[in-house]
Amino acid sequence: MTVVVVSGIYGLNASQRRRKARLLHQRTKKQLDILDDEDAFWNEERIKKEVKRNYFIIQEAWSKKDLETLKDYLTPQLLDAWQTKMNWYEFQGRRNELTNIKLIKQHVVNVYDSENDDEDYFWVYIEGMMDDLTIDEQNQVIESYDGVFVEYWKFKRLGNRILLDEIRQQDEYEN
């Protein structure tokens, strides 16, 4: 009985957060349609394909501590922050392993189009799932998470490419 109640509560929360993301996306979609007429960069399908591709590459590279790959997908500021975080994990004798990575939903929820293309950016609602383990030097799992998560990813434009610039947790973005 408890499991049913928990599932019901989760379903309600999932439904509410998806509804909120869809509402944000509907407003943004109109803006994207207008922008796409003048600049193919803003084509929503192209953006979604690139976000999906980058999502998996970034998650895998993080798990492997592959800074060389991350250089091609993160802004210099975020790369710096992540390198510091990786160094801290290493100092503590920890590693973060991500497996069974899934992208459940994504919606572009905010767009900023500047006259200077290098200042363009957009936010994406990311709903994903993965096995996220923090492991110590003795190969003991000290933290684990395997549920659904919601984050908002900010991408900056670099020519016709996108670079991940920031990740916010759901409560950081929506409040």
Backbone torsions as a table, in degrees:
resi	resn	phi	psi	omega
1	MET	NA	-42.3	179.5
2	THR	-60.3	-41.3	-179.8
3	VAL	-60.6	-41.2	179.4
4	VAL	-62.3	-43.9	179.5
5	VAL	-63.1	-46.0	179.3
6	VAL	-61.5	-44.6	178.3
7	SER	-61.0	-40.8	178.6
8	GLY	-62.7	-42.3	177.7
9	ILE	-64.9	-44.4	179.0
10	TYR	-60.4	-45.4	-179.0
11	GLY	-58.7	-40.4	178.6
12	LEU	-64.6	-46.6	179.0
13	ASN	-62.9	-43.0	179.0
14	ALA	-61.3	-43.4	-180.0
15	SER	-63.5	-44.4	-179.7
16	GLN	-64.8	-43.8	-177.7
17	ARG	-69.4	-36.1	177.7
18	ARG	-67.1	-38.6	178.7
19	ARG	-62.5	-44.3	179.2
20	LYS	-62.0	-43.2	178.8
21	ALA	-64.4	-40.3	179.1
22	ARG	-64.1	-39.7	178.1
23	LEU	-63.6	-44.6	176.8
24	LEU	-61.4	-40.7	-179.4
25	HIS	-65.9	-40.5	-179.1
26	GLN	-59.8	-40.9	177.4
27	ARG	-65.6	-41.5	-177.1
28	THR	-72.3	-33.7	-178.9
29	LYS	-58.0	-41.2	178.0
30	LYS	-60.2	-43.4	178.7
31	GLN	-64.3	-42.7	178.9
32	LEU	-61.9	-41.1	179.8
33	ASP	-60.9	-40.5	178.8
34	ILE	-68.5	-47.2	-178.1
35	LEU	-64.3	-36.6	-179.2
36	ASP	-61.6	-29.6	178.9
37	ASP	-65.1	-27.4	-177.9
38	GLU	-104.0	-22.4	-174.4
39	ASP	-149.6	111.2	-175.6
40	ALA	-61.2	-18.2	177.3
41	PHE	-55.2	-35.6	-173.8
42	TRP	-85.0	11.3	175.6
43	ASN	-63.8	120.3	-172.7
44	GLU	-61.6	-41.4	-179.7
45	GLU	-63.9	-39.3	177.8
46	ARG	-63.6	-43.8	179.2
47	ILE	-61.1	-46.9	-178.4
48	LYS	-61.0	-41.1	178.6
49	LYS	-63.6	-43.6	-178.6
50	GLU	-69.0	-39.1	177.4
51	VAL	-61.9	-45.8	-179.5
52	LYS	-60.7	-47.8	179.4
53	ARG	-59.6	-48.4	-178.3
54	ASN	-64.9	-37.5	-179.9
55	TYR	-54.3	-50.5	-177.5
56	PHE	-69.5	-40.4	179.1
57	ILE	-63.4	-44.7	-178.6
58	ILE	-65.0	-45.4	-179.3
59	GLN	-61.9	-43.7	-179.7
60	GLU	-66.8	-42.8	-180.0
61	ALA	-64.3	-39.0	176.1
62	TRP	-59.0	-47.9	-177.6
63	SER	-61.8	-34.4	-179.1
64	LYS	-90.2	0.1	-175.2
65	LYS	55.0	40.7	-175.3
66	ASP	-92.4	82.5	-178.0
67	LEU	-65.4	-30.8	179.0
68	GLU	-61.0	-44.2	177.2
69	THR	-68.2	-44.5	-177.7
70	LEU	-60.2	-29.6	178.2
71	LYS	-55.8	-30.2	-178.6
72	ASP	-85.8	-6.5	-173.5
73	TYR	-126.8	-8.8	-179.8
74	LEU	-119.6	151.2	171.6
75	THR	-67.7	156.6	179.0
76	PRO	-55.0	-36.8	-179.0
77	GLN	-66.0	-44.6	-179.5
78	LEU	-70.7	-37.9	176.8
79	LEU	-58.4	-44.0	178.0
80	ASP	-59.3	-47.2	-179.5
81	ALA	-62.8	-42.6	-179.2
82	TRP	-69.1	-36.1	177.2
83	GLN	-63.8	-40.7	176.7
84	THR	-61.7	-43.4	179.5
85	LYS	-64.2	-41.9	177.7
86	MET	-62.9	-42.1	178.0
87	ASN	-62.6	-38.6	178.9
88	TRP	-65.1	-44.5	176.4
89	TYR	-57.9	-46.1	-179.0
90	GLU	-62.2	-43.6	178.2
91	PHE	-58.4	-37.0	179.9
92	GLN	-82.4	-3.8	-178.1
93	GLY	73.7	32.4	-177.9
94	ARG	-119.6	158.0	170.6
95	ARG	-141.1	154.3	-178.6
96	ASN	-113.9	119.2	179.4
97	GLU	-112.6	128.6	178.3
98	LEU	-115.6	126.0	178.0
99	THR	-136.5	168.9	-179.8
100	ASN	50.6	46.5	-175.9
101	ILE	-73.7	129.0	178.9
102	LYS	-132.3	144.4	171.2
103	LEU	-110.8	108.3	-175.4
104	ILE	-81.9	-49.1	-178.6
105	LYS	-145.4	151.9	170.7
106	GLN	-148.3	140.1	177.1
107	HIS	-142.2	132.1	170.5
108	VAL	-72.9	122.9	-173.3
109	VAL	-118.0	-6.2	179.5
110	ASN	-161.2	139.4	-177.8
111	VAL	-135.3	137.8	171.1
112	TYR	-125.9	114.3	179.8
113	ASP	-110.5	115.1	-178.6
114	SER	-101.1	160.7	172.8
115	GLU	-63.0	-32.4	175.8
116	ASN	-92.3	108.2	-175.3
117	ASP	-54.6	-28.7	-178.9
118	ASP	-68.9	-8.7	177.5
119	GLU	-102.0	-1.1	-179.9
120	ASP	-68.7	144.9	173.8
121	TYR	-156.2	166.8	175.5
122	PHE	-152.4	156.1	178.1
123	TRP	-109.3	142.0	179.5
124	VAL	-125.7	129.9	169.9
125	TYR	-73.2	123.8	179.5
126	ILE	-118.2	122.4	172.0
127	GLU	-116.8	118.5	-175.7
128	GLY	-137.2	-179.8	178.9
129	MET	-153.2	143.3	177.4
130	MET	-167.1	167.0	168.7
131	ASP	-92.2	116.3	-175.6
132	ASP	-117.1	107.9	-176.5
133	LEU	-116.1	138.5	167.9
134	THR	-109.2	125.0	-172.0
135	ILE	-122.7	139.1	-179.6
136	ASP	-92.1	-176.7	-176.4
137	GLU	-62.7	-25.2	179.5
138	GLN	-91.2	14.7	-178.4
139	ASN	61.2	28.7	175.9
140	GLN	-94.7	134.1	176.1
141	VAL	-74.1	120.4	-179.8
142	ILE	-105.5	-18.7	173.7
143	GLU	-148.0	144.9	175.4
144	SER	-150.4	149.9	175.8
145	TYR	-148.4	133.0	-179.8
146	ASP	-137.2	26.7	-178.8
147	GLY	-102.5	-172.7	176.6
148	VAL	-78.6	140.9	176.2
149	PHE	-131.3	157.1	175.8
150	VAL	-125.5	129.9	175.3
151	GLU	-137.4	162.2	173.5
152	TYR	-117.7	123.5	-177.6
153	TRP	-108.3	129.5	177.3
154	LYS	-100.9	125.0	177.2
155	PHE	-112.4	138.2	174.2
156	LYS	-104.8	149.8	179.4
157	ARG	-84.3	137.4	172.0
158	LEU	-135.1	94.6	-172.8
159	GLY	65.8	-120.2	176.2
160	ASN	-104.3	10.0	178.1
161	ARG	-103.0	169.2	175.0
162	ILE	-126.4	144.9	176.6
163	LEU	-123.9	133.9	176.3
164	LEU	-67.5	128.1	-175.6
165	ASP	-113.5	-26.6	-175.9
166	GLU	-163.8	148.8	172.0
167	ILE	-127.3	129.7	175.0
168	ARG	-120.1	144.3	174.4
169	GLN	-74.4	161.2	-175.3
170	GLN	-51.7	-48.2	-176.9
171	ASP	-69.5	-25.3	178.1
172	GLU	-73.6	-32.6	-176.9
173	TYR	-87.6	-42.7	-171.5
174	GLU	-82.6	-13.4	-178.4
175	ASN	-103.0	NA	NA
